[in-house]
Amino acid sequence: MKFSTTIIGWGEEALEFLPPNDVDDNNFIVIFNENAPEELADLAILHTIVPLEGEPEVGDTVVICGKRYTITAVGSEAAHTLRTLGHCTLNFKGGSEPEMLGCIMLEGEQLATEDIRVGGEIQIF
């Protein structure tokens, strides 16, 4: 297991980036440690502080509240921000190129707002 954390809550705008939304190409969530700055916490799914035990890599599996995804691309800053802040963008569009430096691209079943729950886990292995 490279990363395993528990969701403790989310900001008012954190689920607005999942479909359906006003911007059709938005399909991601932002995660942050529970001690995220207030202005960033509004946009993020907050989780317990845990160490990153290994670098996320293409082909790894990510599980979010029981739904499984395969990593298709990892931004050059994603491991660093995940390690130091518990932060990255998990993008569900797939593809071989990350959309942002701190982004992990995922392929799999569509994540829905109702899938996210307090006590749910986010894992990378």
PASEZA-664496 format. One record per residue: residue number from 0; residue in three letters; z, y, x of N, C-alpha, C in turn. Coordinates in nm, 4 decimals. Layout:
<rs>
R   k   r     n_pz     n_py     n_px    ca_pz    ca_py    ca_px     c_pz     c_py     c_px
R NUM ALA        Z        Y        X        Z        Y        X        Z        Y        X
...
</rs>
This chain:
<rs>
R   k   r     n_pz     n_py     n_px    ca_pz    ca_py    ca_px     c_pz     c_py     c_px
R   0 MET   0.0000  -0.1180   0.0853   0.0000   0.0000   0.0000   0.0000   0.1241   0.0898
R   1 LYS  -0.0965   0.2101   0.0679  -0.1066   0.3321   0.1473  -0.0292   0.4475   0.0852
R   2 PHE  -0.0179   0.4458  -0.0471   0.0460   0.5560  -0.1192   0.0876   0.5031  -0.2549
R   3 SER   0.2106   0.5304  -0.2945   0.2582   0.4884  -0.4264   0.3626   0.5872  -0.4736
R   4 THR   0.3331   0.6554  -0.5823   0.4208   0.7597  -0.6329   0.4283   0.7527  -0.7848
R   5 THR   0.5244   0.8247  -0.8405   0.5478   0.8248  -0.9847   0.5277   0.9650  -1.0408
R   6 ILE   0.4543   0.9734  -1.1492   0.4306   1.1016  -1.2162   0.5600   1.1474  -1.2833
R   7 ILE   0.5979   1.2736  -1.2583   0.7195   1.3271  -1.3196   0.6899   1.4361  -1.4226
R   8 GLY   0.5654   1.4805  -1.4300   0.5272   1.5823  -1.5271   0.3970   1.6470  -1.4849
R   9 TRP   0.3578   1.7523  -1.5587   0.2346   1.8242  -1.5248   0.2387   1.9630  -1.5836
R  10 GLY   0.1577   2.0495  -1.5251   0.1487   2.1871  -1.5692   0.0645   2.2004  -1.6952
R  11 GLU   0.0748   2.3172  -1.7570   0.0062   2.3431  -1.8842  -0.1450   2.3252  -1.8751
R  12 GLU  -0.2040   2.3523  -1.7600  -0.3494   2.3453  -1.7464  -0.3977   2.2209  -1.6719
R  13 ALA  -0.3082   2.1325  -1.6366  -0.3421   2.0189  -1.5496  -0.4428   1.9220  -1.6100
R  14 LEU  -0.4437   1.9058  -1.7396  -0.5316   1.8075  -1.8026  -0.6610   1.8695  -1.8545
R  15 GLU  -0.6781   1.9998  -1.8343  -0.7963   2.0696  -1.8851  -0.9223   2.0409  -1.8046
R  16 PHE  -0.9089   1.9697  -1.6923  -1.0254   1.9403  -1.6086  -1.0860   1.8038  -1.6406
R  17 LEU  -1.0260   1.7324  -1.7370  -1.0796   1.6034  -1.7804  -1.1649   1.6241  -1.9050
R  18 PRO  -1.2709   1.5424  -1.9235  -1.3517   1.5561  -2.0443  -1.2721   1.5171  -2.1686
R  19 PRO  -1.3046   1.5698  -2.2831  -1.3988   1.6801  -2.3004  -1.3329   1.8117  -2.2606
R  20 ASN  -1.4094   1.8991  -2.1990  -1.3593   2.0302  -2.1614  -1.4721   2.1315  -2.1721
R  21 ASP  -1.4412   2.2571  -2.1469  -1.5397   2.3639  -2.1632  -1.6468   2.3637  -2.0549
R  22 VAL  -1.6169   2.3036  -1.9422  -1.7139   2.2976  -1.8329  -1.7532   2.1512  -1.8155
R  23 ASP  -1.8738   2.1192  -1.8579  -1.9171   1.9794  -1.8654  -1.9058   1.9013  -1.7352
R  24 ASP  -1.9219   1.9676  -1.6199  -1.9186   1.8903  -1.4969  -1.7786   1.8766  -1.4378
R  25 ASN  -1.6769   1.9319  -1.5031  -1.5392   1.9089  -1.4596  -1.4978   1.7681  -1.4990
R  26 ASN  -1.4434   1.6945  -1.4048  -1.3971   1.5591  -1.4322  -1.3023   1.5183  -1.3206
R  27 PHE  -1.1867   1.5847  -1.3148  -1.0942   1.5610  -1.2051  -0.9515   1.5953  -1.2464
R  28 ILE  -0.8575   1.5503  -1.1630  -0.7186   1.5938  -1.1727  -0.6747   1.6403  -1.0344
R  29 VAL  -0.5791   1.7291  -1.0329  -0.5182   1.7776  -0.9102  -0.3770   1.7232  -0.9077
R  30 ILE  -0.3370   1.6631  -0.7965  -0.1994   1.6138  -0.7857  -0.1264   1.6924  -0.6775
R  31 PHE   0.0051   1.7052  -0.6963   0.0915   1.7769  -0.6027   0.2292   1.7143  -0.6063
R  32 ASN   0.3008   1.7201  -0.4925   0.4419   1.6830  -0.4908   0.5185   1.7641  -0.5944
R  33 GLU   0.6329   1.7137  -0.6328   0.7159   1.7784  -0.7341   0.7647   1.9170  -0.6938
R  34 ASN   0.7569   1.9521  -0.5665   0.8031   2.0839  -0.5224   0.6873   2.1818  -0.5033
R  35 ALA   0.5785   2.1614  -0.5761   0.4617   2.2502  -0.5669   0.5003   2.3919  -0.6075
R  36 PRO   0.4388   2.4920  -0.5449   0.4625   2.6304  -0.5881   0.4269   2.6463  -0.7354
R  37 GLU   0.5018   2.7296  -0.8058   0.4875   2.7439  -0.9507   0.3434   2.7732  -0.9931
R  38 GLU   0.2754   2.8620  -0.9187   0.1387   2.8984  -0.9570   0.0415   2.7810  -0.9430
R  39 LEU   0.0712   2.6862  -0.8556  -0.0128   2.5674  -0.8408   0.0322   2.4544  -0.9322
R  40 ALA   0.1603   2.4501  -0.9623   0.2144   2.3454  -1.0494   0.1523   2.3513  -1.1889
R  41 ASP   0.1125   2.4693  -1.2349   0.0491   2.4827  -1.3664  -0.0818   2.4060  -1.3761
R  42 LEU  -0.1478   2.3843  -1.2624  -0.2780   2.3180  -1.2602  -0.2692   2.1720  -1.2190
R  43 ALA  -0.1478   2.1239  -1.1894  -0.1348   1.9943  -1.1229  -0.0543   1.8924  -1.2020
R  44 ILE  -0.0839   1.7667  -1.1720   0.0010   1.6554  -1.2119   0.1016   1.6399  -1.0992
R  45 LEU   0.2282   1.6480  -1.1326   0.3359   1.6474  -1.0328   0.3912   1.5072  -1.0163
R  46 HIS   0.4232   1.4717  -0.8927   0.4723   1.3370  -0.8637   0.5845   1.3429  -0.7606
R  47 THR   0.6558   1.2323  -0.7498   0.7646   1.2217  -0.6535   0.7105   1.2314  -0.5119
R  48 ILE   0.7935   1.2790  -0.4220   0.7562   1.2916  -0.2811   0.7679   1.1549  -0.2148
R  49 VAL   0.6571   1.1077  -0.1590   0.6535   0.9792  -0.0888   0.5655   0.9942   0.0348
R  50 PRO   0.5867   0.9118   0.1364   0.5016   0.9206   0.2551   0.3640   0.8603   0.2294
R  51 LEU   0.2657   0.9131   0.2992   0.1327   0.8531   0.3023   0.1346   0.7517   0.4158
R  52 GLU   0.1203   0.6253   0.3838   0.1339   0.5178   0.4818   0.0039   0.4814   0.5521
R  53 GLY  -0.1090   0.5315   0.5023  -0.2385   0.5030   0.5624  -0.3431   0.5963   0.5053
R  54 GLU  -0.4469   0.6219   0.5825  -0.5539   0.7133   0.5401  -0.6334   0.6529   0.4242
R  55 PRO  -0.6576   0.7307   0.3171  -0.7482   0.6830   0.2124  -0.8889   0.6676   0.2702
R  56 GLU  -0.9563   0.5579   0.2367  -1.0879   0.5288   0.2922  -1.1835   0.4826   0.1823
R  57 VAL  -1.3111   0.5032   0.2066  -1.4139   0.4535   0.1158  -1.3931   0.3034   0.0979
R  58 GLY  -1.3957   0.2598  -0.0279  -1.3749   0.1189  -0.0601  -1.2335   0.0868  -0.1021
R  59 ASP  -1.1358   0.1752  -0.0702  -0.9980   0.1541  -0.1149  -0.9913   0.1616  -0.2674
R  60 THR  -0.8838   0.1084  -0.3221  -0.8581   0.1123  -0.4658  -0.7531   0.2173  -0.4961
R  61 VAL  -0.7754   0.2918  -0.6035  -0.6779   0.3866  -0.6557  -0.6445   0.3416  -0.7974
R  62 VAL  -0.5161   0.3368  -0.8294  -0.4718   0.3056  -0.9649  -0.3954   0.4264  -1.0166
R  63 ILE  -0.4351   0.4745  -1.1330  -0.3694   0.5879  -1.1979  -0.3276   0.5421  -1.3362
R  64 CYS  -0.1979   0.5299  -1.3573  -0.1436   0.4868  -1.4875  -0.2145   0.3617  -1.5392
R  65 GLY  -0.2363   0.2663  -1.4507  -0.2940   0.1378  -1.4890  -0.4453   0.1297  -1.4847
R  66 LYS  -0.5158   0.2413  -1.4689  -0.6625   0.2382  -1.4598  -0.7039   0.2332  -1.3138
R  67 ARG  -0.8026   0.1466  -1.2831  -0.8445   0.1213  -1.1441  -0.9740   0.1947  -1.1107
R  68 TYR  -0.9777   0.2450  -0.9875  -1.0940   0.3183  -0.9372  -1.1209   0.2745  -0.7938
R  69 THR  -1.2447   0.2919  -0.7508  -1.2835   0.2678  -0.6125  -1.3145   0.4017  -0.5477
R  70 ILE  -1.2624   0.4236  -0.4272  -1.2921   0.5458  -0.3535  -1.4342   0.5373  -0.2995
R  71 THR  -1.5151   0.6412  -0.3315  -1.6544   0.6453  -0.2852  -1.6759   0.7497  -0.1761
R  72 ALA  -1.5842   0.8457  -0.1625  -1.5928   0.9477  -0.0573  -1.4558   1.0129  -0.0425
R  73 VAL  -1.4266   1.0593   0.0800  -1.2982   1.1248   0.1083  -1.3274   1.2529   0.1861
R  74 GLY  -1.2799   1.3664   0.1338  -1.2958   1.4933   0.2036  -1.2167   1.4963   0.3333
R  75 SER  -1.2625   1.5773   0.4268  -1.2027   1.5803   0.5605  -1.0580   1.6287   0.5622
R  76 GLU  -1.0129   1.6998   0.4606  -0.8747   1.7487   0.4547  -0.7862   1.6691   0.3591
R  77 ALA  -0.8425   1.5743   0.2862  -0.7679   1.5040   0.1811  -0.6451   1.4304   0.2348
R  78 ALA  -0.6575   1.3578   0.3428  -0.5431   1.2836   0.3972  -0.4349   1.3799   0.4451
R  79 HIS  -0.4757   1.4876   0.5110  -0.3784   1.5857   0.5612  -0.2986   1.6495   0.4469
R  80 THR  -0.3665   1.6962   0.3425  -0.2947   1.7618   0.2323  -0.2139   1.6612   0.1506
R  81 LEU  -0.2626   1.5390   0.1401  -0.1856   1.4360   0.0694  -0.0585   1.4039   0.1475
R  82 ARG  -0.0698   1.3971   0.2792   0.0457   1.3671   0.3646   0.1484   1.4811   0.3623
R  83 THR   0.1037   1.6049   0.3706   0.1954   1.7184   0.3860   0.2433   1.7783   0.2550
R  84 LEU   0.1606   1.7725   0.1513   0.1940   1.8387   0.0245   0.1892   1.7455  -0.0963
R  85 GLY   0.1482   1.6212  -0.0730   0.1261   1.5311  -0.1858   0.0109   1.5802  -0.2716
R  86 HIS  -0.0807   1.6542  -0.2095  -0.1869   1.7228  -0.2833  -0.3249   1.6710  -0.2492
R  87 CYS  -0.4034   1.6502  -0.3518  -0.5467   1.6306  -0.3385  -0.6075   1.6417  -0.4774
R  88 THR  -0.7385   1.6501  -0.4804  -0.8126   1.6454  -0.6064  -0.8714   1.5067  -0.6177
R  89 LEU  -0.8465   1.4413  -0.7295  -0.9028   1.3098  -0.7572  -1.0172   1.3320  -0.8553
R  90 ASN  -1.1400   1.3151  -0.8064  -1.2605   1.3462  -0.8826  -1.3243   1.2166  -0.9304
R  91 PHE  -1.3531   1.2067  -1.0595  -1.3997   1.0820  -1.1208  -1.5512   1.0717  -1.1327
R  92 LYS  -1.6250   1.1564  -1.0620  -1.7710   1.1549  -1.0695  -1.8344   1.0554  -0.9729
R  93 GLY  -1.7576   1.0010  -0.8816  -1.8155   0.9112  -0.7819  -1.9054   0.9877  -0.6868
R  94 GLY  -1.9905   0.9176  -0.6176  -2.0820   0.9810  -0.5233  -2.0343   0.9652  -0.3805
R  95 SER  -2.1283   0.9726  -0.2888  -2.0978   0.9473  -0.1485  -2.0565   1.0716  -0.0705
R  96 GLU  -2.0572   1.1882  -0.1341  -2.0177   1.3127  -0.0686  -1.9034   1.3777  -0.1467
R  97 PRO  -1.7940   1.4135  -0.0797  -1.6846   1.4821  -0.1497  -1.7277   1.6224  -0.1924
R  98 GLU  -1.6833   1.6656  -0.3092  -1.7192   1.7989  -0.3585  -1.6409   1.9091  -0.2889
R  99 MET  -1.5230   1.8764  -0.2363  -1.4382   1.9728  -0.1659  -1.3722   1.9013  -0.0482
R 100 LEU  -1.3214   1.9780   0.0465  -1.2572   1.9194   0.1651  -1.1355   1.8343   0.1300
R 101 GLY  -1.0604   1.8735   0.0267  -0.9395   1.8016  -0.0120  -0.9587   1.7072  -0.1280
R 102 CYS  -1.0801   1.6602  -0.1451  -1.1168   1.5800  -0.2624  -1.1359   1.4336  -0.2252
R 103 ILE  -1.0924   1.3466  -0.3163  -1.1216   1.2035  -0.3073  -1.2073   1.1698  -0.4284
R 104 MET  -1.3279   1.1210  -0.4025  -1.4214   1.0857  -0.5092  -1.3949   0.9426  -0.5537
R 105 LEU  -1.3912   0.9230  -0.6860  -1.3582   0.7936  -0.7429  -1.4665   0.7489  -0.8404
R 106 GLU  -1.4815   0.6181  -0.8499  -1.5738   0.5576  -0.9439  -1.4973   0.4534  -1.0234
R 107 GLY  -1.5177   0.4527  -1.1548  -1.4500   0.3562  -1.2404  -1.4423   0.4078  -1.3825
R 108 GLU  -1.3541   0.3484  -1.4585  -1.3355   0.3838  -1.5987  -1.2904   0.5292  -1.6126
R 109 GLN  -1.3411   0.5976  -1.7152  -1.3054   0.7375  -1.7362  -1.1560   0.7516  -1.7646
R 110 LEU  -1.0901   0.8409  -1.6926  -0.9506   0.8734  -1.7190  -0.9463   0.9717  -1.8355
R 111 ALA  -0.8587   0.9495  -1.9301  -0.8436   1.0374  -2.0461  -0.7057   1.1024  -2.0417
R 112 THR  -0.6936   1.2159  -2.1068  -0.5661   1.2871  -2.1059  -0.4534   1.1999  -2.1599
R 113 GLU  -0.4831   1.1161  -2.2572  -0.3775   1.0313  -2.3150  -0.3331   0.9198  -2.2200
R 114 ASP  -0.4089   0.8948  -2.1136  -0.3687   0.7944  -2.0144  -0.2549   0.8436  -1.9253
R 115 ILE  -0.2450   0.9743  -1.9060  -0.1447   1.0320  -1.8162  -0.0095   1.0313  -1.8862
R 116 ARG   0.0930   0.9816  -1.8158   0.2275   0.9769  -1.8759   0.3342   0.9907  -1.7682
R 117 VAL   0.4451   1.0503  -1.8061   0.5610   1.0566  -1.7172   0.6054   0.9138  -1.6909
R 118 GLY   0.6300   0.8824  -1.5654   0.6660   0.7464  -1.5263   0.5469   0.6629  -1.4846
R 119 GLY   0.4244   0.7117  -1.5115   0.3051   0.6432  -1.4668   0.2933   0.6500  -1.3152
R 120 GLU   0.2225   0.5568  -1.2578   0.2115   0.5520  -1.1121   0.0722   0.5904  -1.0651
R 121 ILE   0.0689   0.6474  -0.9456  -0.0547   0.6737  -0.8726  -0.0427   0.5965  -0.7426
R 122 GLN  -0.1366   0.5062  -0.7185  -0.1323   0.4214  -0.5999  -0.2666   0.4203  -0.5289
R 123 ILE  -0.2607   0.4081  -0.3974  -0.3804   0.3892  -0.3165  -0.3556   0.2684  -0.2269
R 124 PHE  -0.4489   0.1735  -0.2291  -0.4362   0.0546  -0.1415  -0.5725  -0.0018  -0.1076
</rs>
